[in-house]
Amino acid sequence: MALGAGPRPGVVYIVETPVPDAHAVMDLARRGFDIARVHERSVEIYAVPEELDLLRDLGFSWRVTGRDGDAAKALGEYNNYASVTAMLEDCAAAYPHITHLESIGQSVQGRELWVLYISDNPGEKEDEPAFKYIATMHGDEPVGTELCLYFIDLLLTEYGSDPRITELIDNTAIAIMPLMNPDGREAASRYNAQYLDLNRRFPHYPADYTGTAYDGEPLHDAGRPPEVAHVMRWTAANRFVLSANFHTGALVVNYPYDEDGVRSGTEAPTPDDALFQDVSRRYSFYNLPMWNSSRFQDGITNGSAWYAIFGSMQDWNYRYIACNEVTIELSDVKRPAASTLPQFWEDNRESMLAYLEAVQIGVRGLVTDALTGDPLDARITIEGNAQPVFTDPDVGNYHRMLLPGMYTITVESDGYQPWTIPDIIVDRGTATRADVALVPLDAAFDADVDGNGVVNAIDVEVRVLELEKAAPVAPGPQSLHQLGQAQRAVADHAGRRDRAHPAGDAIENARGVGVGGGNPARRVDEAAAVVGGDPFQRVAGQALVEPALKDEAPEVAAPRRVLGRHDLSGRGLELGPGLGLRHAMLLGEVLAIDQQRGPGGMDQAVVIVAAAADPLDLVPEIVLADALDDVIEWQQHALLLQRGAGDRLAMRQLGGRTGGERGHDLAFEVAPG
């Protein structure tokens, strides 16, 4: 039963509840609900939280319209903690399909630190960039709180009707914390209830930490003000991409670093200085008083160039969790008259939207395990830029904000082969997509691409065609490494990988075969390989091709035939006269070599070989060779494996290079069926 005539201590909500008829109204009254008004198809009820739960259990929906005893609360007025709480709860109740209200913890005096999430799937992590606005970490700077409330109202009321706002909500995980320092707000004080400045209490680099969240560096939240500790844990758990925190006392966008060991008043640029200037201008450009500042050009400044501070929130965000955060000063006056708040909203409305939209630029994608498809905790780096970004390990998504240009990215995860994607083009607008499936060290893959139980030339051709279509950057680079990467392992891959069998011995024996006895100092300008008759050796019950590799094309006696020639100096691949890749497959003899850029910038040559006595039952093979700058070492790993009855062909990825160089060796192995 509900509480009837009361008493109803604590928070009492005013809700509107749809009812089908008069019988439903009578039923609610008999159950003890406090019905204040009856409309044609709804009733107004005063209810405590337990009664709202009872309403839901009875099958009634409801929408919060207010709270009993509330002081006047509205946009365009300064709202205290109680009214901010009420407004956020009202928003969550009125728009449950796109909002989720959560407290990430409590202040010193027990007030909730509210965050309103706005998304098409609120409360769920998705493959989309995460964004946050935070306001009033200094309690005597309340303008940011009011702008956040205005912004929330804009997003919620325009969703579904304004295409721009609808797209933002559908494709971004938006989080808004209007009041980080509620105790200070109630006391009209800069400080929290411990009399501490929250924007000086985040871990300071390098005194408190030197690593990142990905490196396993501890959070170092112990002993910090609860408001700071809660925000740190929340930020680390959500892997935000872009953020801003609002202040007053100046009119400028301040970007990192606030401090980097240089004298205060001196520039302290991050590795992403140009990016920070760009996103800062995206905000200031639409705020005319800020853009036309007589003090700060274009209304932006590097934090240290303005004045250095230690333990700032924006520096910690960037260094530790790789979230790009700026500090936005909204007014020279700390607390301007409430009557000016509507004008502040007009000055900042477009700026807040444009800054939010900036989270979509750059390169984005999913990083997954090539065997299982599971998301990975991974690090993504850009060639020539020391700042990494990280995936959200719950989803595997990353988003690296970048300005337009061409970039080379490397993706790494512990226990996996790293992968480098060169020449990614980033345009203006939404991010370029680059998904990556990382291969576990010593992983095995199913070579039966078409799933018909037979591994033959068709499997090779299907995979090559798929790779040509799937290459996200250019047809040549990136390519054939993913021949194995893209395939999921067969169910028993772990057992097969651990089980000793002759093919493993053959692979290891093959490592020593190479040009110049494996001497990397010898330059190989041209390489040719032969398939057929005499070169076959028997190794551990398998067939091993000993290559004919010379500075010039080898003299080949029948029945040998040179199928292809690859010039590693860059002149490309030649096949024999009239011999194409697919034609060679049908003949039962294939040699195709492609040059690509591999991890660490190494040139690599990829060789695909297929040969068998029966042209309809070809065994594909991959060989990988490294070209280290001008010195090329051909590590020959060509295994032409004969399959016994019931055997299954699978591909195995081997790690490592002689001399400590990183590389990817791909080979097919025979496993008992």
HUGIGI-V854048 format. One record per backbone hydrogen bond with DSSP energy under -0.5 kcal/mol. CO is the residue of the C=O (numbers start at 0). NH is the residue of the N-H. Records with the same first field share a line. If there is no record, write none. Layout:
CO: NH / NH
//
This chain:
2: 5
11: 67
12: 14 / 46
13: 64 / 65
14: 16 / 44
15: 62
16: 42
20: 24
21: 25
22: 26
23: 27
24: 28
25: 29
26: 30
27: 32
28: 31
30: 1
31: 3
32: 34
33: 35 / 45
36: 43
40: 18
41: 38
42: 16 / 44
43: 35 / 36
44: 14 / 46
45: 33
46: 12
47: 50 / 51
48: 52
49: 53
50: 54
51: 55
52: 56
53: 57
54: 59
55: 58
62: 15
65: 13
66: 69
73: 76
76: 78
79: 83
80: 84
81: 85
82: 86
83: 87
84: 88
85: 89
86: 90
87: 91
88: 92
89: 93
90: 94
92: 95
94: 97 / 98
97: 118
99: 116
101: 103 / 114
104: 112
106: 109
110: 106
111: 113
112: 103
114: 101 / 116
115: 175
116: 99
117: 173
118: 121
120: 123
125: 127
128: 172
129: 240 / 241
130: 174
131: 243
132: 176
133: 245
134: 179
135: 180
136: 138
137: 140
140: 143
141: 144 / 145
142: 146
143: 147
144: 148
145: 149
146: 150
147: 151
148: 152
149: 153
150: 154
151: 155
152: 156
153: 157
154: 158
157: 160 / 161
160: 162
161: 165
162: 166
163: 167
164: 168
165: 169
166: 170
167: 171
168: 119
171: 173
172: 130
173: 117
174: 132
175: 115 / 177
176: 134
180: 184
181: 185
182: 186
183: 187 / 188
184: 187
189: 138
191: 194
195: 191 / 197
196: 199
197: 200
203: 207 / 208
208: 205
211: 215 / 216
212: 215
220: 223
224: 228
225: 229
226: 230
227: 231
228: 232
229: 233
230: 234
231: 235
232: 236
233: 237
234: 237 / 238 / 239
240: 323
241: 131
242: 325
243: 133
244: 327
245: 135 / 136
246: 329
249: 330
251: 253 / 328
252: 254 / 300
253: 326
254: 302
255: 269
256: 303
257: 308
262: 265
269: 272
271: 275
272: 276
273: 277
274: 278
275: 279
276: 280
277: 281
278: 282
279: 283
280: 284
282: 285
283: 286 / 290
285: 287
286: 290
287: 291
289: 292
294: 296
295: 298
296: 299
298: 252
300: 254
301: 305
302: 306
303: 264
310: 201
311: 315
312: 316
313: 317
314: 318
315: 319 / 320
316: 320 / 322
317: 321
319: 212
321: 323
322: 324
323: 242
324: 255
325: 244 / 327
326: 253 / 328
327: 246 / 329
328: 251
330: 248 / 249
332: 335
336: 339
337: 340
339: 343
340: 344
341: 345
342: 346
343: 347
344: 348
347: 351
348: 352
349: 353
350: 354
351: 355
352: 356
353: 357
355: 358
356: 359
357: 360
359: 430
361: 431
362: 399
363: 433
364: 397
365: 367 / 435
366: 375
367: 437
368: 372
373: 368
375: 377
377: 390
378: 411
379: 388
380: 409
381: 384
384: 381
385: 387
388: 379
390: 392
391: 394 / 395
395: 366
396: 391
397: 364
398: 400
399: 362
404: 425
406: 423
407: 382
408: 420
409: 380
410: 418
411: 378
412: 415
414: 440
418: 410
419: 421
420: 408
423: 406 / 425
424: 426
425: 404
431: 363
435: 367 / 437
437: 369 / 439
438: 416
439: 442
442: 652
444: 650
446: 448
447: 450
453: 455
455: 458 / 459
456: 460
457: 461
458: 462
459: 463
460: 464
461: 465
462: 466
463: 467
464: 468
465: 469
466: 470
475: 478
476: 478
477: 481
478: 481
479: 482
480: 483 / 484
481: 485
483: 486
487: 445
489: 492
491: 495
492: 496
493: 497
494: 498
500: 503 / 504
501: 505
502: 506
503: 507
504: 508
505: 509
506: 510
507: 510
508: 511
509: 512
511: 513
512: 635
513: 516
514: 517
515: 518
517: 519
518: 521
520: 522
522: 524
524: 567 / 568
526: 565
528: 562 / 563
530: 560
531: 534
532: 535
534: 545
536: 538 / 543
538: 541
541: 538 / 543
542: 639
543: 536 / 545
544: 546
546: 548
547: 549
553: 555
554: 556
556: 559
560: 530 / 562
562: 575
563: 528
564: 573
565: 526 / 567
566: 569 / 571
571: 566
573: 564
575: 578
577: 579
579: 583
580: 584
581: 585
582: 586
583: 587 / 588
584: 587
587: 611
589: 609
591: 607
593: 605
595: 597 / 603
597: 600
598: 601
601: 597
602: 626
603: 595
604: 624
605: 593
606: 608 / 622
607: 591
608: 620
609: 589
610: 618
612: 614
613: 616
617: 619
618: 610
620: 608
622: 606
624: 604
625: 632
626: 602 / 628
627: 630
629: 631
630: 627
631: 633
632: 625 / 634
633: 514 / 635
634: 636
636: 638
637: 544 / 639
638: 640
639: 542
640: 642
643: 646
647: 670
648: 446
649: 668
650: 444
651: 653 / 666
653: 664
656: 659
657: 660
662: 655
663: 665
664: 653
666: 651
668: 649
670: 647
//
